[in-house]
Amino acid sequence: IRMAGDFRFPDVDTDVAEKNEETEIVVNVGGVRQVFYGDNLNQYPETRLAELINCLSGGYDSIFSLCDDYDPGKREFYFDRDPDAFKCIIDVYYFGEIHMKKGICPICFKNEMEFWKVDLKFLDDCCKTHLSEKKEELEEIARRVQLILDDLGVDASESRWKRCQKYIWKFLEKPESSYPARVIAVLSFLFILISSVVMCVGTIPDLQVLDADGNRVEHPTLDSIETACIGWFTMEYVLRLISSPNKLHFALSFMNIVDVLAILPFYVSLTLTHLGAKLMELSNVQQAVQALRIMRIARIFKLARHSSGLQTLTYALKRSFKELGLLLMYLAVGIFVFSALGYTMEQSHPETLFKSIPQSFWWAIITMTTVGYGDIYPKTTLGKLNAAISFLCGVIAIALPIHPIINNFVRYYNKQRVLETAAKHELELMELNSAEWKAASSKSELEDLEREGKEDPFYSSQLKVSHSDTFIHLLSEEKHYRTRLQSCK
C-alpha cells in the first residue's frame, strides 16, 4: 500500500474488462486515499475491492452498486466507512489474515468485513474470541429485552388459563414486574430467615420440652412456626411448578431441586412419625427423623434465589474450576509431602503424636491452611522446622489462585451490571423509535391532507413549518445516483 499519486485512469465508457496485473484502483475511505494493484486484489475475487477492477465497464449503475461515490475527474472511488477498520481489513490481501486493532468494536468490525465482502475465516483466532464474547453479550441483551417485552405484552389470542398462568409466573418469579410481586419476594425471603432461625433455636436445650417418653423435642411453638414456613414453601413451589412454561426444565433446575430438598424432609419425617412406628422399631424411626431434620439446612440455599450477590459468587466459582483445581492440587501435594516428612522426623521422639502417615494428613491439612488446632504438633527440632516450612508453603499455595478467582467475580459482576444497563437503554431506544414512527405517521397524514386540497394560506404555512428544516441535500443534482443515506455505516 502507498499513498496515491497522480494516476491516469481510463474513462468510464472505455473497455476495462481485460484483466492484467498492472491494473490500479484508487479508493478513498473516510478521507484516506490508497492505491491497490490488481495482482493483489485478484487473489480474492469475491471481495468488494476486487470487484471494483471490472466495474468501470458496467457504467455508473455498476460503479454505484459497489461504492458510495465516484469522481470521474480524479478517478477515485469513495467509501463512507471507518478508515481504521479498513486498514486492518486490507491486510488480508498482503498477509492472508486479519487482526483487529485494540479499541475497535468487534461487532462493528464484523459489519465492516461483511461490507467489504471478506470472509470471517480470515480473522485471527484471538480476534474471533473477542467477537464471540461480544455476540454472547448481545444475545444476552436481546434475551433480557425479549423477556421484558413478553412480560409487558398481552396476547389476546391466548386462553384465559394461559394468561393467568403467565401472570402467576411473573408474580412469583419476577419481583421487578410489580409492587405486589416485590412484596411476595420479601415475604419469601423472611420465611427463609425465620425457618433457618427456628431450626437453630430449636436445638437449644433450655427451649426444648420433654415428650411422653422423656426425650427432649422442639418446643410446640417453634414446631408450629416451622409448619407454617413449610406450608408457605410448599404453596410457593406448587404454584411456580403449575405456572412454569417449561415444567421439565423447572424440575431439573438446581435451585428448584434445593427447594424440594428443603421441603421434602418435613413430609417424610411426618410420615415416619405417624406410620413408621408400625413398620419398624421406634428407635430406628427416631434416628431416621433426626437425619431428615438435618437436611433442613438445605433451605438456607434458597436465599440465592433472592440474592444477586450469591448468584454472582456461584457463577464466579463455576468459572474458576481450573484455579480451584490448581489450589487443591498444590495442597494435596504439600499435604502428602509434609505429612510423610513429619511422621519420619517425629519417630525418634518417645511421646510422638504422629502414629502413622494417614493420621499425619490431618496435621498437614490444619497446618497448611493456617488453622492449627493444636491437637497434633511436632516435638522435635526437625519436626518444628518441617512445620514452619509447611506453614509458609500453605500460605503461598492458597494465595496464588485467589487473584484469578476474584477477577472472575468482579468481571462477572460488572458484566451483569452492564447488561442490565444495556437492556434498559435498548428498551428506551425502542420507545423512542416507536414515538418517532408515530410522529412520522402523523406527518404523513398531514401531507395527505395537504395533497387533498387544503388551500387555506394559514393552514399551509403551519403545515410547512411542521416539516423538518434539517434536511440537507448532500449531493448535487448531477450526482443523483446515490445519497449518503445509503451508507451502511
ChimeraX attribute file (.defattr): number of C-alpha atoms within 10 A of each C-alpha:
attribute: neighborCount
match mode: 1-to-1
recipient: residues
	/A:1	11
	/A:2	8
	/A:3	10
	/A:4	15
	/A:5	10
	/A:6	7
	/A:7	13
	/A:8	10
	/A:9	16
	/A:10	12
	/A:11	14
	/A:12	16
	/A:13	11
	/A:14	11
	/A:15	12
	/A:16	18
	/A:17	12
	/A:18	9
	/A:19	12
	/A:20	13
	/A:21	11
	/A:22	10
	/A:23	16
	/A:24	18
	/A:25	21
	/A:26	21
	/A:27	22
	/A:28	19
	/A:29	19
	/A:30	14
	/A:31	13
	/A:32	16
	/A:33	17
	/A:34	17
	/A:35	16
	/A:36	22
	/A:37	17
	/A:38	19
	/A:39	16
	/A:40	14
	/A:41	25
	/A:42	18
	/A:43	14
	/A:44	18
	/A:45	15
	/A:46	14
	/A:47	18
	/A:48	17
	/A:49	22
	/A:50	22
	/A:51	17
	/A:52	21
	/A:53	23
	/A:54	17
	/A:55	19
	/A:56	20
	/A:57	17
	/A:58	15
	/A:59	13
	/A:60	15
	/A:61	12
	/A:62	15
	/A:63	21
	/A:64	16
	/A:65	12
	/A:66	18
	/A:67	18
	/A:68	21
	/A:69	22
	/A:70	19
	/A:71	10
	/A:72	12
	/A:73	9
	/A:74	12
	/A:75	18
	/A:76	19
	/A:77	21
	/A:78	21
	/A:79	21
	/A:80	17
	/A:81	19
	/A:82	16
	/A:83	16
	/A:84	15
	/A:85	19
	/A:86	17
	/A:87	17
	/A:88	16
	/A:89	21
	/A:90	20
	/A:91	15
	/A:92	19
	/A:93	16
	/A:94	12
	/A:95	9
	/A:96	13
	/A:97	17
	/A:98	23
	/A:99	18
	/A:100	22
	/A:101	14
	/A:102	8
	/A:103	6
	/A:104	11
	/A:105	15
	/A:106	21
	/A:107	15
	/A:108	14
	/A:109	20
	/A:110	19
	/A:111	14
	/A:112	19
	/A:113	22
	/A:114	14
	/A:115	15
	/A:116	19
	/A:117	16
	/A:118	21
	/A:119	14
	/A:120	13
	/A:121	10
	/A:122	17
	/A:123	20
	/A:124	14
	/A:125	13
	/A:126	10
	/A:127	15
	/A:128	18
	/A:129	12
	/A:130	15
	/A:131	20
	/A:132	13
	/A:133	12
	/A:134	15
	/A:135	14
	/A:136	12
	/A:137	17
	/A:138	16
	/A:139	12
	/A:140	16
	/A:141	20
	/A:142	16
	/A:143	13
	/A:144	17
	/A:145	19
	/A:146	14
	/A:147	12
	/A:148	15
	/A:149	12
	/A:150	12
	/A:151	15
	/A:152	9
	/A:153	9
	/A:154	11
	/A:155	9
	/A:156	8
	/A:157	8
	/A:158	10
	/A:159	10
	/A:160	10
	/A:161	10
	/A:162	14
	/A:163	16
	/A:164	13
	/A:165	18
	/A:166	17
	/A:167	15
	/A:168	18
	/A:169	19
	/A:170	19
	/A:171	21
	/A:172	20
	/A:173	18
	/A:174	14
	/A:175	17
	/A:176	12
	/A:177	16
	/A:178	11
	/A:179	11
	/A:180	13
	/A:181	18
	/A:182	17
	/A:183	13
	/A:184	16
	/A:185	20
	/A:186	14
	/A:187	13
	/A:188	21
	/A:189	17
	/A:190	14
	/A:191	19
	/A:192	21
	/A:193	17
	/A:194	15
	/A:195	22
	/A:196	18
	/A:197	13
	/A:198	18
	/A:199	19
	/A:200	11
	/A:201	16
	/A:202	19
	/A:203	14
	/A:204	10
	/A:205	11
	/A:206	10
	/A:207	14
	/A:208	17
	/A:209	13
	/A:210	11
	/A:211	10
	/A:212	6
	/A:213	6
	/A:214	8
	/A:215	9
	/A:216	15
	/A:217	15
	/A:218	19
	/A:219	16
	/A:220	13
	/A:221	11
	/A:222	18
	/A:223	15
	/A:224	11
	/A:225	15
	/A:226	21
	/A:227	14
	/A:228	14
	/A:229	22
	/A:230	20
	/A:231	13
	/A:232	16
	/A:233	19
	/A:234	17
	/A:235	12
	/A:236	15
	/A:237	17
	/A:238	11
	/A:239	14
	/A:240	21
	/A:241	17
	/A:242	13
	/A:243	21
	/A:244	19
	/A:245	14
	/A:246	10
	/A:247	13
	/A:248	10
	/A:249	11
	/A:250	15
	/A:251	14
	/A:252	10
	/A:253	12
	/A:254	11
	/A:255	16
	/A:256	18
	/A:257	14
	/A:258	16
	/A:259	20
	/A:260	17
	/A:261	17
	/A:262	22
	/A:263	22
	/A:264	18
	/A:265	19
	/A:266	19
	/A:267	12
	/A:268	15
	/A:269	20
	/A:270	13
	/A:271	13
	/A:272	20
	/A:273	16
	/A:274	10
	/A:275	12
	/A:276	19
	/A:277	15
	/A:278	11
	/A:279	9
	/A:280	11
	/A:281	10
	/A:282	14
	/A:283	10
	/A:284	13
	/A:285	20
	/A:286	16
	/A:287	11
	/A:288	16
	/A:289	20
	/A:290	13
	/A:291	13
	/A:292	17
	/A:293	17
	/A:294	11
	/A:295	15
	/A:296	18
	/A:297	14
	/A:298	16
	/A:299	20
	/A:300	15
	/A:301	14
	/A:302	18
	/A:303	17
	/A:304	17
	/A:305	15
	/A:306	15
	/A:307	11
	/A:308	13
	/A:309	12
	/A:310	14
	/A:311	15
	/A:312	19
	/A:313	19
	/A:314	14
	/A:315	15
	/A:316	21
	/A:317	17
	/A:318	13
	/A:319	15
	/A:320	20
	/A:321	12
	/A:322	14
	/A:323	17
	/A:324	18
	/A:325	12
	/A:326	16
	/A:327	18
	/A:328	14
	/A:329	13
	/A:330	17
	/A:331	20
	/A:332	14
	/A:333	10
	/A:334	21
	/A:335	23
	/A:336	16
	/A:337	15
	/A:338	26
	/A:339	25
	/A:340	18
	/A:341	17
	/A:342	27
	/A:343	22
	/A:344	15
	/A:345	20
	/A:346	22
	/A:347	16
	/A:348	11
	/A:349	12
	/A:350	8
	/A:351	10
	/A:352	16
	/A:353	18
	/A:354	23
	/A:355	11
	/A:356	14
	/A:357	18
	/A:358	13
	/A:359	14
	/A:360	22
	/A:361	22
	/A:362	14
	/A:363	26
	/A:364	28
	/A:365	22
	/A:366	17
	/A:367	26
	/A:368	25
	/A:369	17
	/A:370	14
	/A:371	11
	/A:372	15
	/A:373	10
	/A:374	10
	/A:375	8
	/A:376	17
	/A:377	20
	/A:378	22
	/A:379	16
	/A:380	16
	/A:381	11
	/A:382	15
	/A:383	20
	/A:384	16
	/A:385	13
	/A:386	17
	/A:387	22
	/A:388	14
	/A:389	14
	/A:390	24
	/A:391	23
	/A:392	14
	/A:393	19
	/A:394	23
	/A:395	14
	/A:396	13
	/A:397	20
	/A:398	17
	/A:399	11
	/A:400	14
	/A:401	17
	/A:402	14
	/A:403	11
	/A:404	15
	/A:405	21
	/A:406	15
	/A:407	13
	/A:408	19
	/A:409	21
	/A:410	15
	/A:411	13
	/A:412	17
	/A:413	18
	/A:414	12
	/A:415	13
	/A:416	16
	/A:417	11
	/A:418	14
	/A:419	17
	/A:420	16
	/A:421	12
	/A:422	18
	/A:423	21
	/A:424	16
	/A:425	13
	/A:426	15
	/A:427	15
	/A:428	12
	/A:429	12
	/A:430	12
	/A:431	12
	/A:432	12
	/A:433	12
	/A:434	12
	/A:435	12
	/A:436	12
	/A:437	12
	/A:438	12
	/A:439	12
	/A:440	12
	/A:441	12
	/A:442	12
	/A:443	15
	/A:444	12
	/A:445	12
	/A:446	15
	/A:447	14
	/A:448	12
	/A:449	12
	/A:450	16
	/A:451	10
	/A:452	9
	/A:453	8
	/A:454	11
	/A:455	10
	/A:456	9
	/A:457	9
	/A:458	8
	/A:459	11
	/A:460	13
	/A:461	10
	/A:462	10
	/A:463	15
	/A:464	12
	/A:465	9
	/A:466	11
	/A:467	12
	/A:468	7
	/A:469	8
	/A:470	6
	/A:471	7
	/A:472	6
	/A:473	9
	/A:474	11
	/A:475	13
	/A:476	8
	/A:477	8
	/A:478	6
	/A:479	12
	/A:480	8
	/A:481	15
	/A:482	16
	/A:483	14
	/A:484	14
	/A:485	9
	/A:486	9
	/A:487	12
	/A:488	11
	/A:489	13
